[in-house]
Amino acid sequence: MNKVILIDDEPLARQLIAAFLEEHKDFEVVAACSDGFEGVKAIQELQPDLIFLDVQMPRLSGFEMLELIDNPPGVIFTTAFDQYALDAFEAQAIDYLLKPIKRERFNAALEKWKVQKPKFSTTTMMPALSEGLSAGYSQRIVLKDRGAIRIIPAKDIHYIEASDDYIKVVCNEGTFLKKQTMATLEKSLDPQQFVRVHRSWIVPVSQIGKIEPYEKESHIAKLQCGAKVLISKSGMAKLKIVLGW
């Protein structure tokens, strides 16, 4: 029996998918969740084989939710917004269902999952998924903090620092770690608001209080929070463009 979790903020959408699944006796709906927070908890507790996941939900998007899950299950995205289709396929999702979902299209997606299941690994989609898949630039960073989900608004970030396989987010509420590369995070943030001034640091332009020369064509940025960050030659070139120097 294949365990399935439905994650969608629309009750009718959850009911429709559950009804479609009743025709497939080798699938069992073990949970139906109305938002990403419930989805993360249910996936961790129930370890499903497959999830049907809405892309755009309040509080936590489908893409953000998946970033918080270790070894996520198979994913079939569902949404009313077709601009997410390319993003979902680039993320190597099994399939993408556009609402209102048709029975024939649903059955085709399910058959596709059955074929791919033996060789499918959702972990291969996570790097692509982190590269700013949602429309526009992210205005927040979502991460897990001692089992809880924390949402850090972009306006509260002091700076971001590389820390081995993690990023260190320093903000108003403290310092938090997230397993993500600086490269993928950089792509998700608005380059007019955040600049990667060095391979190890990304800073909000609004945090920069003063820039002083350092050594070998590098500089030091003194931030409003009191921290000092090294600016490389290439980082300085990016800053000059953003600041209009």
C-alpha positions as CSV (number, residue, x, y, z in Angstrom):
1,M,0.0,0.0,0.0
2,N,1.3,3.4,-1.0
3,K,0.8,6.1,1.7
4,V,-0.3,9.5,0.4
5,I,-0.6,12.9,2.0
6,L,-2.6,15.8,0.5
7,I,-1.4,19.3,1.2
8,D,-3.6,22.1,-0.1
9,D,-5.3,25.1,1.5
10,E,-8.5,24.5,-0.5
11,P,-10.8,21.9,1.1
12,L,-12.5,21.2,-2.2
13,A,-9.2,20.4,-3.9
14,R,-8.2,18.0,-1.1
15,Q,-11.7,16.3,-1.4
16,L,-11.4,16.0,-5.2
17,I,-8.0,14.3,-5.1
18,A,-9.1,12.0,-2.3
19,A,-12.1,11.0,-4.4
20,F,-9.9,10.3,-7.4
21,L,-7.6,8.2,-5.2
22,E,-10.5,6.0,-4.1
23,E,-10.4,4.4,-7.5
24,H,-6.8,3.3,-6.9
25,K,-6.9,0.6,-4.2
26,D,-3.1,0.5,-3.9
27,F,-3.1,4.1,-2.5
28,E,-4.2,5.2,1.0
29,V,-4.6,8.8,2.1
30,V,-3.1,8.9,5.5
31,A,-3.4,12.7,6.1
32,A,-4.9,15.8,4.6
33,C,-3.2,19.1,5.5
34,S,-4.4,22.7,5.0
35,D,-1.0,24.4,5.0
36,G,2.7,23.8,4.8
37,F,3.2,23.7,8.6
38,E,0.8,20.8,8.9
39,G,2.4,19.2,5.9
40,V,5.9,19.3,7.3
41,K,4.7,17.7,10.6
42,A,2.6,15.0,8.8
43,I,5.5,14.0,6.5
44,Q,7.9,13.7,9.3
45,E,5.5,11.6,11.4
46,L,3.9,9.4,8.7
47,Q,6.7,9.0,6.1
48,P,4.4,8.9,3.0
49,D,5.4,7.5,-0.4
50,L,3.8,10.3,-2.3
51,I,2.4,13.8,-1.6
52,F,0.1,16.0,-3.7
53,L,1.3,19.5,-2.9
54,D,-0.2,22.9,-3.7
55,V,2.4,25.4,-4.8
56,Q,0.9,28.7,-3.5
57,M,-0.4,28.5,0.1
58,P,-0.6,31.1,2.9
59,R,2.1,31.1,5.5
60,L,4.4,28.6,3.8
61,S,4.6,27.9,0.0
62,G,4.9,24.4,-1.3
63,F,8.5,25.1,-2.4
64,E,9.4,26.5,1.0
65,M,7.9,23.5,2.7
66,L,10.0,21.0,0.7
67,E,13.2,22.9,1.7
68,L,12.5,22.0,5.3
69,I,12.1,18.2,4.8
70,D,15.0,15.7,4.9
71,N,14.6,13.0,2.3
72,P,11.2,14.2,1.0
73,P,8.8,11.7,-0.7
74,G,7.6,11.8,-4.3
75,V,5.9,15.0,-5.2
76,I,3.0,15.8,-7.6
77,F,2.4,19.6,-7.6
78,T,-1.1,21.0,-7.9
79,T,-1.9,24.6,-8.5
80,A,-4.2,27.0,-10.3
81,F,-1.2,29.1,-11.5
82,D,0.4,27.6,-14.6
83,Q,3.4,29.9,-14.4
84,Y,4.8,27.5,-11.8
85,A,4.8,24.5,-14.3
86,L,8.3,25.1,-15.7
87,D,9.6,25.6,-12.2
88,A,8.1,22.3,-11.0
89,F,9.5,20.3,-13.9
90,E,12.9,22.0,-13.5
91,A,12.8,20.9,-9.9
92,Q,12.3,17.3,-11.2
93,A,8.9,16.8,-9.7
94,I,7.1,13.7,-10.9
95,D,4.3,15.7,-12.4
96,Y,2.3,19.0,-12.3
97,L,-1.5,19.1,-12.2
98,L,-3.2,22.4,-13.2
99,K,-6.5,23.1,-11.4
100,P,-9.3,22.3,-12.0
101,I,-7.8,18.8,-12.1
102,K,-9.2,16.4,-14.7
103,R,-9.6,12.7,-13.8
104,E,-7.7,11.6,-16.9
105,R,-4.8,13.9,-16.2
106,F,-4.8,12.8,-12.5
107,N,-4.7,9.1,-13.5
108,A,-1.8,9.8,-15.9
109,A,0.2,11.5,-13.2
110,L,-0.4,8.6,-10.9
111,E,0.8,6.1,-13.5
112,K,3.8,8.2,-14.2
113,W,4.7,8.0,-10.5
114,K,4.3,4.2,-10.4
115,V,6.8,3.9,-13.3
116,Q,9.3,6.3,-11.8
117,K,9.0,5.2,-8.2
118,P,11.7,2.5,-8.2
119,K,14.4,4.9,-9.5
120,F,13.0,8.2,-8.2
121,S,14.8,10.2,-5.6
122,T,13.3,13.5,-4.5
123,T,16.6,14.5,-3.0
124,T,17.9,15.1,-6.6
125,M,15.3,17.9,-7.0
126,M,16.3,19.9,-3.9
127,P,19.2,21.9,-5.4
128,A,17.0,23.1,-8.2
129,L,14.2,23.7,-5.8
130,S,16.3,26.1,-3.8
131,E,17.1,28.3,-6.7
132,G,14.3,30.7,-6.3
133,L,11.5,28.7,-8.0
134,S,8.6,30.8,-6.9
135,A,7.7,33.8,-8.9
136,G,9.9,36.9,-8.2
137,Y,12.5,37.2,-5.5
138,S,12.0,35.9,-2.0
139,Q,11.3,38.4,0.7
140,R,12.1,36.0,3.5
141,I,14.2,33.0,4.5
142,V,12.4,29.9,5.9
143,L,14.4,27.4,8.1
144,K,14.0,24.9,10.9
145,D,15.2,26.0,14.3
146,R,15.3,23.2,16.9
147,G,12.3,21.4,15.4
148,A,10.2,24.6,14.8
149,I,9.7,26.5,11.6
150,R,11.1,30.0,11.6
151,I,10.3,32.6,9.0
152,I,12.8,35.5,8.8
153,P,11.7,38.6,6.9
154,A,14.3,40.0,4.5
155,K,14.0,43.4,6.3
156,D,15.2,41.8,9.6
157,I,18.4,40.3,8.2
158,H,21.7,41.8,9.2
159,Y,23.9,39.6,7.1
160,I,24.3,36.1,5.8
161,E,27.6,34.1,6.2
162,A,28.8,30.8,4.7
163,S,29.3,28.1,7.3
164,D,30.6,24.8,5.7
165,D,27.5,23.2,4.1
166,Y,25.2,25.7,5.8
167,I,24.4,29.4,5.7
168,K,24.4,31.4,8.9
169,V,21.5,34.0,9.0
170,V,22.2,36.8,11.4
171,C,19.0,38.8,12.1
172,N,17.1,40.8,14.7
173,E,16.2,37.7,16.7
174,G,19.6,36.0,16.7
175,T,21.7,33.7,14.5
176,F,20.2,30.7,12.7
177,L,21.6,27.9,10.5
178,K,20.1,26.6,7.3
179,K,21.4,23.8,5.0
180,Q,21.7,25.7,1.8
181,T,24.5,27.0,-0.4
182,M,25.4,30.7,-0.7
183,A,25.0,30.4,-4.5
184,T,21.4,29.1,-4.4
185,L,20.4,31.6,-1.7
186,E,22.0,34.5,-3.7
187,K,19.8,33.6,-6.7
188,S,16.6,33.7,-4.6
189,L,17.3,37.2,-3.2
190,D,16.7,40.6,-4.9
191,P,20.1,41.7,-6.2
192,Q,19.1,45.3,-5.6
193,Q,18.5,44.6,-1.9
194,F,21.1,41.9,-1.2
195,V,24.7,41.8,-2.5
196,R,27.2,39.0,-2.2
197,V,30.1,41.2,-1.3
198,H,32.5,38.2,-0.7
199,R,32.3,34.4,-1.3
200,S,31.5,34.1,2.4
201,W,29.1,37.0,2.9
202,I,25.8,38.4,1.6
203,V,24.7,41.7,3.0
204,P,21.5,43.8,2.7
205,V,22.4,47.1,1.1
206,S,20.4,48.9,3.7
207,Q,22.7,47.5,6.5
208,I,25.8,49.1,5.1
209,G,26.8,52.1,7.2
210,K,30.3,52.7,6.0
211,I,32.8,51.3,3.5
212,E,36.6,51.6,4.2
213,P,39.6,50.5,2.1
214,Y,41.4,47.3,3.4
215,E,44.2,45.5,1.6
216,K,44.9,44.2,-1.9
217,E,41.9,46.1,-3.5
218,S,39.5,44.8,-0.8
219,H,37.3,46.8,1.5
220,I,35.6,46.5,4.9
221,A,31.9,47.2,5.3
222,K,30.7,48.4,8.7
223,L,27.1,47.4,9.2
224,Q,24.4,49.1,11.1
225,C,24.3,46.1,13.5
226,G,27.9,46.7,14.4
227,A,29.4,43.8,12.4
228,K,32.3,44.2,10.0
229,V,32.3,42.3,6.7
230,L,35.0,41.9,4.1
231,I,34.3,43.1,0.6
232,S,36.2,41.5,-2.3
233,K,37.2,43.3,-5.5
234,S,34.3,41.7,-7.4
235,G,32.0,42.3,-4.5
236,M,32.9,46.0,-4.5
237,A,32.1,46.1,-8.3
238,K,28.6,44.8,-7.6
239,L,28.1,47.3,-4.8
240,K,29.1,50.2,-7.0
241,I,26.5,49.2,-9.5
242,V,23.7,48.9,-6.9
243,L,24.7,52.1,-5.1
244,G,25.1,54.0,-8.4
245,W,28.7,55.0,-7.7
